[in-house]
Amino acid sequence: MKLLELKSVTKQFGGLTAVGDVSFVVEKDSIFGLIGPNGAGKTTIFNLITGIYKVTEGEILFEGIETNSMEPYRVAELGITRTFQNIRLFKKLTTYDNILTACHYNARYGLLDAILRNKKYRVEEKGLLAQAEELMNIMGLEDRRDIIAGNLPYGLQRRLEIARALALKPKLLLLDEPAAGMNPDETARLMALIKEIRDNFKLTILVIEHHMDLIMGVCERIVVLNFGKKLAEGTASEVQANPKVIEAYLGEEEVVVC
């Protein structure tokens, strides 16, 4: 079943074509990878999907709904959330408060309820506190509960950012280089975590990553971009064996030598 579909999507900035005529389909409940050399257009596609940039040509459909002209908050309301290459946490809040702040997106009480602290407010707040605790435990952050987010090790800041995205209860989670700055052991744990997130939260994941071990280890289908164009698409083994992909990453001379 299609969850996300890009149809001949193009994004131009003046005379520069950052993404050119790119099409692919992300199936519901899948883990889908988007890879390519630096400057290939990967993050631009994330920005188009989330409404930060507007499509120049083509269509983006989420659950059959065209999102081309939607503002980012409307796209988020449909069920699309993301993390960023550069971590964007509330650096001066604790781990727990970062997650709880995101959980309040799901609050169903009004301003008057909060002022009066009535039964509806108390019940809702109890549920949000429990949700924050659960996410913190799932992401392995329970022992860093009261640590200021800016003081966490880099790998744990990445986990916290993912936890905050999950607090919005997305249908599609976009991960932009989640393993950036991680050592091999942290990357291996992240691979397992991504699979657990998909299975436990029943959501779909689209991931950009330069760590090929992670991409090849978790993604059921992969699209390769180069200079804003789709170079290849297939399973991990199909992409790894594709001569065009090898050339894009290693250069023509290395392919001839091999």
N, C-alpha and C positions, 0 to 999 in steps of 0.2 A: 504494500500500500504506500503510495507517494505521500510524504510529509512536506518536503520542500522541493521545489522545481525551479531551476533557472533556465530560461528560454532565450538563447541568443543575446545574452546580456553584454552590453558595452558601456563603459564609463570613460568619458573623455574629460580631461582638464585642459581647456584651451585646445592647443594643437597636439597635446600628448594623449595617446590612447593607453590608459592604465590597464583596462580589461577590454578585450576584443572578442565579441561573438562567442561567449562561453555558455555552454549548456551542460547541465547534469541534473540528476534526480537523486535525492536522499530518501531512502525508504524508512518508514516508521520502525522504531526500535533498533536501528542499526548504529554502528560506529563507523563513520565515514571520514576519510582523511583527505586533506588538501595540502599538497606539497609542491615544492619548486624552489629554484635558487632565489637568493635575495633580489627583491624588486620584481618578482614574477607576477604580482597582483593579488596575492593571497589575502592580505589584510584588507585591501580595497574591497574584495568580495565580501568579507565579513561586514565591513562598513555599509555596503549596499544592502545586504540582507537585513541588517538592524536599522536601516533608515537614516543612518548618519550621513551617507551620501545618497543622492538620487540617481537613478538609472538614466543614462543618456538614450539608450535604445534597448529594446527587449523587455522581458517580463520576469518578475519574481513572484512565485505563487507559494503560499503557505496554507496547507490544507485546502487548496483550491481557491484561496482568497488572494487577489492581487495586492501586493504590498508596496508597489513602486512609489506611490505618492504619500504613503503614510509617514507620520512623524515617529521618531524613535519610541516615544512613550506608548503609542498605539501598537507598534510592533511588539513591544514588551507585553502589552495586555493580551495579545494573541497567544503568547506562550514562548517567546524567544528571548533568552538571556545569554550573556557572554562574559568571558574574562578578557583581559587585555595583555598585550606584550609587556607593557610597563604596568606593574602592579598598582592598583588604585584602591587602597584600603583607607579607612579612617585611622591614620597612623597613630593618633594620640588616644584612641579608645582601646579598651581591652579586647582580647580575642572574643570573649563572650558578647560584649556590647556591639562589636562589629556584626556578629551574626544576628543578634536580637534586633538591631536596627533594621536589617533587611527583612526579618520576619514580620515586622510591623506593616509591611506592604499588604499582608493578608488580613489585617485587622478589619473587623466588620462593625466596630462601634463608632459613634460620632463624637464630635467635640463636646457636646453637652454630656454624653455618657462619661467621658474622661474627666470633665470638671466635677460631676456629681459622684464619680467613682461608684456607680450603681452596680447592680448584679450583672448586667450585660457586660459592663467593662471588666469586672473582676473575673468572670468566666472566660472572656476572650483573652485577657492578659495571662491567665493561668495556662491556657492552651499555647500561646505564643512563647512563653517561657519554656514550656516543655519541648516545643519544636526546636528552639535554639539549643537546648541541652542535647537533644537527639542528634542534631546536625554536628554539633561539636564532638560528640562521641564517635559518630560514624567516620568523621575525618581525622580521628586520632589526635584531637587537640584538647582533650579534657584536662590533661595535666598542665596545660598552658592557659587555662581559663582566664586568670587575672593578669596575664602578661600583656603589656602594652604592645599593640600590633606592630609598631615600628621597630620593636626590639626583638621580634621573632626572627629565627634563622630564615634565610631566603626560601628554602623549600617549604617551610611551614606557613610562610606568608602566601605562597601559591595555594596551599591547601585551604587556607582561610578564605582566599578569594573565591575558590570553587564552592566552599560551604555557603558563602554569602549569595552566590548566584543560585544555588539550589534552594535557598530559602524562598525564592520567588515562585517556586513550584513550576518550573518550565516544562514545556513539551519538547523543546529543542534547546540544547546547551551547546554554545559555541566556545571552544577552548582555543585561545590564541597563544601558541607556544607555551603550554603549561609546564614543560620540563626545562625551560630556559633557566640556566644557572644551577641546575641540579647535577649531583654526581651520579655515577652509574647505579649505585644502590638505591638512591632516592628515585631515579627514573624507573627502575624495576618495580618499586613499590607503587609508583604512580600508575604504571601499566595495569597492575592488579586493581587499583582503586577505580580507574576509569571503567573497567569491566563491571565492578561491583556497583558503581553508580548507575550504569545503564540497567542492570538487572534489578536492583533494589528499588529504584525510583521509576522504572518503566518509562524511560525517556530515550530520546535520540540524541546522539552526540556527533558534532562536526568539529574536527580538530585540525589545526595547523601546527606543524611541528617540524623542526630540523633534525631531531633525534630519530634516525631511521629505524633504530631498534624498537622504539615505542610505536611508530606508525605501522611498521610491518607486523608488530606483535599484537596490536589490538584492532586494527581497522579491517573491516570485511570488504570494503571497496575504497579505492583511492583514485583521485584525479590529480594529474600532474600539470602544473602551469609553467609556462616559460614566456617571458616578455609579454605577459597579459593574455596569452592564447592557451587554449587547452592542448596540451601535447599528447597526453595519453590518459586512458581510464581503464581500470580493471582491478583484479584481485592483487594482493601483495606480490605473489609469485609472477603474475603477468607483467606487472609494472617493473619489477626488478629485472626481468629478462628483456625488456623493451629497448632496442638499440637507441632509439631517439631519447629515451630517458637517461641512459648511460652517457650519451654524448652531451646532453644538457648539463649534467653534473660534473663530468670528467673532462670534457673536451674531445674534439674529433681525433686528435693524435693518440690519446690514450685508448680509444676504442679500436683504432687500427692496430696498435701494438698488441692488445689482448687477442 
